[in-house]
């Protein structure tokens, strides 16, 4: 079989408008076939874009180039003519995305002597083809022919049309008629013809993040805006303020085909946190600083001198050493009264750690960290008092 398959590079330049769009479009793989000769890939790309523009107008489909679909063009070219439809259908990998591929569009171009082209298009039902493959036993003698016949029965073939491919208007009119008239029943059966509903968002201040079903959609502008190309279903719409001036708002909205649903934003302003964030930050870093100083004092109490009688305990009365006793060569020269170094060190570690950890783990940004600060002071003071009293 002599076939030349045009490898098309999809350049999606057609856009309906500037309104935010969820772009929930089902992919429609497209193969362009040129029997008996080779053709320009650049021309094929122009044909692709013209078809894409016509498809976008009234369907929820988006053309997909063979290489993006994962179609093996070489495998198709090697197929016998008697199994061509089965080869086409088998070449399209199954999709795992929510809007999976359901059809394959094959456009065949036949050159004519008058320098015009006969265009033939067919739409293969991929799900029907898979069902036929599963129901027909491959070992049967006529399995290939039965499979081909089963796929043919569910394939929509448009009437051939003679065109001058250099006439952009004629090509555009052909695809518009193809998608809006000849293939419309197939697209309606899968819910892909004029499938969308819209959401009108009103009353939202600017620069809020809009999420639809947890996917970031865009940002508000401060004016009413319409969210387009949303397939009918219940969707979760969330408005969130990155600056934290407004509380998040979440609403479930029923999107209806061909209708626009109003979503009025009813936002609640957050309370002004005032100086609380700065105080929380000071409590956190201050706690780390106090704990670090306490750790340094505890290390000093252990390492100031190697003599156990002077480092931790006085041999005479079995108590923690003071700053004076740790700094003198003769411990007896000190009166024994004063701040005990080791208890002070680990008490500061406990108090400072309580400030830092409590501020980081408990409370919101707008909450003042009074509880954490008081708890740290109480914990530190109690640890020092108990240690010195027992000792």
NUROBA-553407 format. One record per residue (C-alpha): residue number from 0; residue in one letter; x, y, z. Coordinates in steps of 0.05 Angstrom, whole numbers. Layout:
NUROBA-553407
num|residu|xx|yy|zz
NUM|A|X|Y|Z .
...
***
This chain:
NUROBA-553407
num|residu|xx|yy|zz
0|X|0|0|0 .
1|X|28|67|-20 .
2|X|10|119|32 .
3|X|43|182|54 .
4|X|24|206|123 .
5|X|33|280|136 .
6|X|67|292|203 .
7|X|34|355|228 .
8|X|62|404|278 .
9|X|5|432|319 .
10|X|11|507|331 .
11|X|-49|527|373 .
12|X|-59|599|354 .
13|X|-135|601|353 .
14|X|-166|630|415 .
15|X|-240|645|425 .
16|X|-232|707|468 .
17|X|-193|738|525 .
18|X|-240|714|580 .
19|X|-213|664|630 .
20|X|-225|593|606 .
21|X|-217|526|640 .
22|X|-205|496|571 .
23|X|-236|429|587 .
24|X|-227|401|517 .
25|X|-226|328|497 .
26|X|-168|312|451 .
27|X|-186|291|380 .
28|X|-126|259|345 .
29|X|-121|277|271 .
30|X|-82|241|216 .
31|X|-75|269|146 .
32|X|-63|218|91 .
33|X|-36|231|21 .
34|X|-39|168|-22 .
35|X|16|156|-73 .
36|X|59|218|-61 .
37|X|91|261|-9 .
38|X|65|329|12 .
39|X|92|389|48 .
40|X|91|385|124 .
41|X|84|461|125 .
42|X|21|456|83 .
43|X|-4|401|129 .
44|X|7|446|189 .
45|X|-35|501|156 .
46|X|-90|451|143 .
47|X|-86|430|216 .
48|X|-94|501|242 .
49|X|-153|514|196 .
50|X|-188|451|221 .
51|X|-171|469|293 .
52|X|-203|538|287 .
53|X|-267|508|259 .
54|X|-268|454|313 .
55|X|-260|505|370 .
56|X|-320|546|349 .
57|X|-376|500|372 .
58|X|-345|437|403 .
59|X|-309|418|466 .
60|X|-254|384|426 .
61|X|-182|402|411 .
62|X|-143|372|353 .
63|X|-83|331|373 .
64|X|-24|319|327 .
65|X|-3|246|316 .
66|X|63|253|354 .
67|X|27|283|414 .
68|X|-24|226|414 .
69|X|32|174|411 .
70|X|8|148|343 .
71|X|59|104|306 .
72|X|53|129|234 .
73|X|103|79|209 .
74|X|61|22|235 .
75|X|0|50|200 .
76|X|38|57|134 .
77|X|57|-17|138 .
78|X|-15|-41|148 .
79|X|-51|-79|92 .
80|X|-109|-42|61 .
81|X|-158|-96|84 .
82|X|-142|-80|157 .
83|X|-134|-5|151 .
84|X|-190|17|199 .
85|X|-166|-32|252 .
86|X|-95|-5|244 .
87|X|-119|66|252 .
88|X|-158|50|315 .
89|X|-103|7|344 .
90|X|-51|61|334 .
91|X|-84|109|383 .
92|X|-61|94|455 .
93|X|-114|92|509 .
94|X|-115|155|550 .
95|X|-115|158|626 .
96|X|-138|230|632 .
97|X|-209|248|652 .
98|X|-228|271|582 .
99|X|-200|212|545 .
100|X|-196|204|469 .
101|X|-260|176|439 .
102|X|-251|187|364 .
103|X|-197|190|311 .
104|X|-204|237|252 .
105|X|-172|214|187 .
106|X|-169|264|129 .
107|X|-147|236|62 .
108|X|-124|280|5 .
109|X|-129|255|-67 .
110|X|-94|297|-121 .
111|X|-133|311|-185 .
112|X|-110|327|-255 .
113|X|-140|396|-251 .
114|X|-94|412|-193 .
115|X|-151|410|-144 .
116|X|-157|360|-87 .
117|X|-211|311|-67 .
118|X|-217|313|8 .
119|X|-246|253|45 .
120|X|-257|251|120 .
121|X|-278|196|168 .
122|X|-287|194|243 .
123|X|-269|127|276 .
124|X|-304|109|341 .
125|X|-245|86|384 .
126|X|-287|58|441 .
127|X|-329|17|392 .
128|X|-265|-8|360 .
129|X|-237|-31|427 .
130|X|-302|-66|444 .
131|X|-301|-102|377 .
132|X|-229|-125|389 .
133|X|-248|-153|457 .
134|X|-310|-189|431 .
135|X|-279|-221|369 .
136|X|-234|-282|381 .
137|X|-168|-268|347 .
138|X|-159|-341|328 .
139|X|-220|-344|284 .
140|X|-206|-353|210 .
141|X|-244|-289|190 .
142|X|-228|-249|253 .
143|X|-192|-193|216 .
144|X|-248|-182|167 .
145|X|-301|-185|221 .
146|X|-263|-134|262 .
147|X|-255|-88|202 .
148|X|-330|-93|187 .
149|X|-349|-79|259 .
150|X|-306|-16|260 .
151|X|-333|6|193 .
152|X|-404|2|219 .
153|X|-389|52|274 .
154|X|-346|98|231 .
155|X|-376|162|204 .
156|X|-353|180|134 .
157|X|-366|249|106 .
158|X|-381|258|32 .
159|X|-320|274|-11 .
160|X|-308|346|-29 .
161|X|-266|375|-86 .
162|X|-227|435|-62 .
163|X|-171|481|-81 .
164|X|-127|474|-19 .
165|X|-97|542|-33 .
166|X|-165|574|-22 .
167|X|-166|587|53 .
168|X|-239|606|55 .
169|X|-260|542|18 .
170|X|-219|499|65 .
171|X|-247|535|127 .
172|X|-318|527|101 .
173|X|-306|452|89 .
174|X|-283|439|160 .
175|X|-338|483|190 .
176|X|-390|442|153 .
177|X|-355|377|171 .
178|X|-355|391|246 .
179|X|-421|428|253 .
180|X|-463|386|207 .
181|X|-435|319|183 .
182|X|-399|297|247 .
183|X|-446|333|296 .
184|X|-486|271|315 .
185|X|-423|235|337 .
186|X|-400|295|377 .
187|X|-468|304|409 .
188|X|-470|230|430 .
189|X|-406|240|471 .
190|X|-428|308|498 .
191|X|-375|345|460 .
192|X|-418|391|416 .
193|X|-430|458|449 .
194|X|-418|425|517 .
195|X|-400|483|561 .
196|X|-431|523|616 .
197|X|-404|587|647 .
198|X|-396|618|716 .
199|X|-403|694|724 .
200|X|-362|718|783 .
201|X|-387|783|813 .
202|X|-367|827|871 .
203|X|-297|801|882 .
204|X|-239|850|897 .
205|X|-178|846|852 .
206|X|-119|799|858 .
207|X|-155|740|890 .
208|X|-134|671|867 .
209|X|-190|631|833 .
210|X|-187|556|839 .
211|X|-236|507|805 .
212|X|-235|437|833 .
213|X|-168|454|868 .
214|X|-135|475|802 .
215|X|-112|547|798 .
216|X|-155|582|746 .
217|X|-132|654|747 .
218|X|-140|718|787 .
219|X|-196|767|798 .
220|X|-193|836|765 .
221|X|-240|876|810 .
222|X|-294|873|756 .
223|X|-346|821|740 .
224|X|-315|765|700 .
225|X|-339|702|665 .
226|X|-305|635|673 .
227|X|-314|598|607 .
228|X|-307|528|578 .
229|X|-329|489|639 .
230|X|-362|422|626 .
231|X|-429|409|661 .
232|X|-421|382|732 .
233|X|-415|405|804 .
234|X|-350|444|813 .
235|X|-317|472|875 .
236|X|-298|544|865 .
237|X|-251|576|916 .
238|X|-228|648|924 .
239|X|-165|658|964 .
240|X|-127|722|981 .
241|X|-51|714|978 .
242|X|-44|778|1018 .
243|X|-88|751|1075 .
244|X|-137|810|1076 .
245|X|-197|766|1062 .
246|X|-217|698|1089 .
247|X|-220|642|1037 .
248|X|-289|630|1006 .
249|X|-309|562|979 .
250|X|-374|547|943 .
251|X|-400|487|904 .
252|X|-433|508|838 .
253|X|-475|468|790 .
254|X|-451|483|719 .
255|X|-507|472|668 .
256|X|-495|464|594 .
257|X|-510|527|555 .
258|X|-524|568|618 .
259|X|-487|620|658 .
260|X|-489|612|734 .
261|X|-480|673|778 .
262|X|-429|668|835 .
263|X|-432|729|880 .
264|X|-370|735|924 .
265|X|-389|747|996 .
266|X|-321|756|1029 .
267|X|-304|768|1102 .
268|X|-245|813|1118 .
269|X|-193|786|1165 .
270|X|-179|823|1230 .
271|X|-120|870|1229 .
272|X|-65|831|1266 .
273|X|-31|895|1288 .
274|X|36|883|1321 .
275|X|22|810|1338 .
276|X|62|780|1280 .
277|X|123|821|1300 .
278|X|116|801|1373 .
279|X|109|728|1354 .
280|X|172|733|1312 .
281|X|209|766|1370 .
282|X|185|712|1418 .
283|X|208|657|1371 .
284|X|277|685|1357 .
285|X|285|711|1428 .
286|X|270|642|1455 .
287|X|322|612|1410 .
288|X|372|664|1434 .
289|X|357|652|1508 .
290|X|362|576|1497 .
291|X|429|585|1462 .
292|X|457|627|1520 .
293|X|431|575|1569 .
294|X|466|520|1531 .
295|X|531|560|1532 .
296|X|525|569|1608 .
297|X|512|494|1618 .
298|X|572|477|1576 .
299|X|614|528|1616 .
300|X|591|498|1682 .
301|X|617|430|1659 .
302|X|681|452|1625 .
303|X|704|512|1666 .
304|X|751|468|1706 .
305|X|765|393|1706 .
306|X|761|387|1782 .
307|X|695|354|1797 .
308|X|693|389|1865 .
309|X|692|456|1829 .
310|X|655|441|1764 .
311|X|589|416|1790 .
312|X|590|407|1865 .
313|X|624|436|1925 .
314|X|653|377|1963 .
315|X|637|409|2030 .
316|X|562|418|2023 .
317|X|546|381|1958 .
318|X|516|439|1919 .
319|X|521|468|1848 .
320|X|578|516|1838 .
321|X|567|591|1830 .
322|X|600|638|1779 .
323|X|650|659|1832 .
324|X|669|587|1849 .
325|X|678|568|1776 .
326|X|722|628|1763 .
327|X|768|622|1824 .
328|X|829|578|1829 .
329|X|811|566|1902 .
330|X|737|550|1912 .
331|X|741|565|1986 .
332|X|754|638|1971 .
333|X|680|648|1953 .
334|X|625|656|2003 .
335|X|582|602|1970 .
336|X|525|650|1957 .
337|X|506|670|1886 .
338|X|473|645|1822 .
339|X|484|571|1807 .
340|X|512|565|1737 .
341|X|487|497|1715 .
342|X|415|505|1738 .
343|X|413|574|1707 .
344|X|437|545|1641 .
345|X|387|490|1633 .
346|X|331|533|1661 .
347|X|345|584|1606 .
348|X|346|528|1555 .
349|X|278|503|1580 .
350|X|247|573|1582 .
351|X|274|596|1515 .
352|X|255|530|1482 .
353|X|184|538|1508 .
354|X|179|607|1477 .
355|X|206|586|1410 .
356|X|170|519|1404 .
357|X|104|545|1432 .
358|X|103|604|1385 .
359|X|119|561|1324 .
360|X|69|505|1340 .
361|X|10|540|1372 .
362|X|-33|600|1354 .
363|X|-45|639|1290 .
364|X|-5|696|1261 .
365|X|-52|747|1292 .
366|X|-50|716|1362 .
367|X|-5|749|1415 .
368|X|42|697|1446 .
369|X|27|714|1518 .
370|X|14|642|1539 .
371|X|79|618|1509 .
372|X|120|673|1541 .
373|X|89|663|1610 .
374|X|96|588|1604 .
375|X|170|595|1587 .
376|X|182|641|1646 .
377|X|146|595|1694 .
378|X|181|533|1668 .
379|X|250|565|1672 .
380|X|239|594|1741 .
381|X|210|529|1769 .
382|X|268|489|1741 .
383|X|320|535|1773 .
384|X|283|540|1840 .
385|X|272|465|1847 .
386|X|344|449|1827 .
387|X|375|496|1876 .
388|X|327|478|1933 .
389|X|338|403|1925 .
390|X|412|411|1916 .
***
